């Protein structure tokens, strides 16, 4: 099951790539290419620290057992879901002015602190994404197993190729469409992470609110010991489980948390899309008279 980790790491990787492309493009435009090394240095240190955080969290995971392991897994997955949500919201809100904001920060850094300021700026920007991806990776491994690492590597590879293509000008891709449709997927996936985190905490004896099983639609295991297609561990049910948090026998709190998250995030996403569409419509109506007069 590498679809989820591929999409999530692709999204995170593209965000990092865009940040670096904006910084490199600004340095090129402002005729300061010699400052690139500071941006690269800050980014490398951020990647190393992010990897170190992933290693520490992974080592802690190997220490816990029993109820403590369930608490740890549930907590990590819930934190990852929160970070995933903040990532989506940040791109929705900062996306339209991202390039301008970064260029203004770079201009101040270049004027006041020269290369050190640029290194710190790139370090902070990349570290944010790196820490998120580190926690996402561990959360994905907790949910789906070690094959998640393959998906993460694939997604980052694709993101690096996209970033390089954009920087060189050989690739034209609609970032708006990419972020729009991956955001829809990430909302569904984050909702599943919330439900999974609650499930793990309930396994440890916490959050025992309401019925622990509101239904059980998992088909019986087949005579040969394998799972039917629509069982949550079967081929189709398992895919739905890792992509959208499907659970054949959820608790009432899992169902409530899943639905509330989808409703709130979906409503916010819909409202943001309406604002964008209204802004574009207003812009087109202002341009139209000018074009017709010619």
PECOR-V991998 format. One record per residue. N is the residue number from 1. RES is the residue in one small letter. PHI is phi in whole degrees, 0 to 359 (999 if undefined). OMEGA is omega as a letter, one per 30 degrees, with the letter a starting at -180 (999 if undefined). D_FIRST is the distance of its C-alpha to the first C-alpha in Angstrom with 1 decimal. Layout:
# PECOR-V991998
N/RES/PHI/OMEGA/D_FIRST  N/RES/PHI/OMEGA/D_FIRST
This chain:
# PECOR-V991998
1/x/999/a/0.0  2/x/250/a/3.8  3/x/294/a/5.8  4/x/300/l/7.3  5/x/298/l/8.2  6/x/294/a/9.5  7/x/294/a/11.5  8/x/294/l/12.8  9/x/291/l/13.8  10/x/297/a/15.2  11/x/298/l/17.3  12/x/297/a/18.5  13/x/296/l/19.3  14/x/295/l/21.1  15/x/298/l/23.1  16/x/297/a/24.2  17/x/300/l/25.0  18/x/296/l/27.1  19/x/301/a/28.9  20/x/290/l/29.9  21/x/299/l/30.8  22/x/298/a/33.1  23/x/292/l/34.7  24/x/295/a/35.3  25/x/296/l/36.6  26/x/295/a/39.0  27/x/297/l/40.3  28/x/292/a/40.9  29/x/294/a/42.6  30/x/269/l/44.8  31/x/58/l/45.7  32/x/232/a/44.3  33/x/296/a/41.9  34/x/292/l/43.1  35/x/274/l/41.3  36/x/303/a/37.8  37/x/299/l/37.8  38/x/287/l/37.9  39/x/297/l/34.9  40/x/296/a/33.0  41/x/298/l/34.2  42/x/298/l/33.3  43/x/294/l/29.7  44/x/298/l/29.4  45/x/297/l/30.6  46/x/295/l/28.3  47/x/294/l/25.2  48/x/297/l/26.7  49/x/295/l/27.3  50/x/298/l/23.8  51/x/297/l/22.4  52/x/297/l/25.0  53/x/297/l/24.0  54/x/298/l/20.4  55/x/295/a/21.9  56/x/298/l/24.3  57/x/297/l/21.8  58/x/296/l/19.7  59/x/293/l/23.0  60/x/298/l/24.0  61/x/301/a/20.9  62/x/284/a/22.0  63/x/275/a/25.5  64/x/281/l/25.0  65/x/219/l/25.0  66/x/60/a/25.4  67/x/297/l/26.2  68/x/295/l/26.3  69/x/294/l/22.7  70/x/296/l/21.7  71/x/297/l/23.9  72/x/298/a/22.5  73/x/297/l/18.8  74/x/298/a/20.0  75/x/294/l/22.1  76/x/299/a/19.7  77/x/294/l/17.2  78/x/293/l/20.2  79/x/297/l/21.6  80/x/298/l/18.4  81/x/296/l/18.6  82/x/296/l/22.2  83/x/296/l/21.8  84/x/299/l/19.2  85/x/295/l/21.9  86/x/295/l/24.6  87/x/297/l/22.8  88/x/297/a/22.6  89/x/297/a/26.2  90/x/298/a/27.5  91/x/291/l/26.4  92/x/298/a/27.8  93/x/273/a/31.1  94/x/267/a/31.4  95/x/310/a/30.0  96/x/301/a/33.3  97/x/247/a/35.4  98/x/299/a/32.9  99/x/299/a/34.7  100/x/297/a/38.1  101/x/296/a/37.4  102/x/293/l/35.9  103/x/297/l/38.9  104/x/295/l/41.3  105/x/295/l/39.8  106/x/293/l/40.0  107/x/298/l/43.5  108/x/295/a/44.6  109/x/295/a/42.9  110/x/294/a/44.5  111/x/284/a/47.9  112/x/274/a/48.0  113/x/235/a/46.1  114/x/55/a/45.4  115/x/293/a/42.5  116/x/298/l/41.8  117/x/297/l/41.1  118/x/294/l/38.6  119/x/298/l/36.9  120/x/294/l/36.6  121/x/295/l/35.5  122/x/295/l/32.6  123/x/299/a/31.8  124/x/294/a/31.6  125/x/294/a/29.6  126/x/286/a/26.9  127/x/298/l/26.9  128/x/304/a/26.0  129/x/291/a/22.8  130/x/294/l/22.1  131/x/295/l/22.5  132/x/301/a/20.3  133/x/295/l/17.4  134/x/299/l/18.2  135/x/290/l/17.9  136/x/300/a/14.8  137/x/298/l/13.1  138/x/295/l/14.5  139/x/298/l/13.7  140/x/292/l/9.9  141/x/296/l/10.3  142/x/300/a/12.5  143/x/280/a/10.2  144/x/242/l/6.8  145/x/104/a/8.4  146/x/295/l/9.6  147/x/296/l/6.7  148/x/298/l/6.9  149/x/300/l/10.2  150/x/296/l/9.4  151/x/297/l/8.0  152/x/298/l/11.2  153/x/297/l/13.3  154/x/296/l/12.4  155/x/297/l/13.2  156/x/293/l/16.3  157/x/297/l/17.4  158/x/296/l/17.4  159/x/296/l/19.2  160/x/297/l/21.7  161/x/295/l/22.5  162/x/296/l/23.0  163/x/299/l/25.2  164/x/295/l/27.2  165/x/296/l/27.8  166/x/295/a/29.0  167/x/296/a/31.3  168/x/280/l/32.8  169/x/81/a/33.3  170/x/270/a/31.6  171/x/234/l/28.7  172/x/245/a/29.4  173/x/221/l/26.6  174/x/281/l/27.0  175/x/296/l/25.7  176/x/298/l/26.7  177/x/294/l/24.5  178/x/300/a/21.5  179/x/289/l/22.0  180/x/295/a/22.9  181/x/283/l/19.9  182/x/290/l/17.4  183/x/296/l/19.5  184/x/300/l/19.1  185/x/297/a/15.3  186/x/294/l/15.8  187/x/298/l/18.4  188/x/296/a/16.2  189/x/292/l/13.5  190/x/297/l/16.3  191/x/299/l/17.9  192/x/296/l/15.0  193/x/294/l/15.2  194/x/299/l/18.9  195/x/297/l/18.6  196/x/295/l/16.3  197/x/299/l/18.8  198/x/296/l/21.7  199/x/302/a/20.2  200/x/294/l/20.1  201/x/294/l/23.6  202/x/291/l/24.9  203/x/298/l/23.7  204/x/272/l/26.0  205/x/92/l/28.8  206/x/254/l/28.8  207/x/53/a/28.9  208/x/278/a/30.0  209/x/250/l/31.1  210/x/77/a/31.6  211/x/298/l/30.2  212/x/276/l/27.2  213/x/208/a/26.1  214/x/271/l/27.1  215/x/197/l/25.6  216/x/218/a/23.6  217/x/254/l/22.2  218/x/291/l/19.8  219/x/296/l/21.2  220/x/299/l/22.7  221/x/295/a/21.0  222/x/292/a/22.1  223/x/304/a/25.0  224/x/277/l/23.0  225/x/90/l/20.9  226/x/273/a/17.7  227/x/265/l/16.2  228/x/298/a/17.3  229/x/304/a/15.0  230/x/266/l/15.8  231/x/292/a/15.6  232/x/299/l/13.4  233/x/254/l/11.8  234/x/276/a/12.1  235/x/297/a/10.2  236/x/280/l/11.4  237/x/298/l/12.0  238/x/295/l/8.7  239/x/295/l/7.2  240/x/296/a/10.4  241/x/293/a/10.2  242/x/284/a/7.3  243/x/275/a/8.9  244/x/232/l/12.5  245/x/76/l/13.1  246/x/300/l/14.2  247/x/220/a/16.1  248/x/288/l/18.3  249/x/220/a/21.0  250/x/280/l/21.3  251/x/273/l/24.4  252/x/297/a/26.8  253/x/293/l/26.1  254/x/300/a/22.4  255/x/298/a/23.3  256/x/297/a/26.0  257/x/297/a/24.1  258/x/298/a/21.3  259/x/293/l/24.0  260/x/296/l/26.3  261/x/299/a/23.7  262/x/300/a/22.8  263/x/296/a/26.5  264/x/293/a/27.7  265/x/294/l/25.1  266/x/296/l/25.3  267/x/296/l/29.1  268/x/294/l/29.2  269/x/299/a/27.0  270/x/297/l/29.3  271/x/294/l/32.4  272/x/295/l/31.3  273/x/295/l/30.7  274/x/295/l/34.1  275/x/296/l/35.7  276/x/297/a/34.3  277/x/297/l/35.4  278/x/295/l/38.8  279/x/296/l/39.2  280/x/294/l/38.5  281/x/295/l/40.8  282/x/296/l/43.6  283/x/295/a/43.2  284/x/292/l/43.5  285/x/290/l/46.6  286/x/285/a/48.2  287/x/281/a/47.6  288/x/302/l/48.7  289/x/300/a/52.4  290/x/296/a/52.7  291/x/291/a/51.3  292/x/292/a/53.5  293/x/291/l/56.6  294/x/277/999/56.2
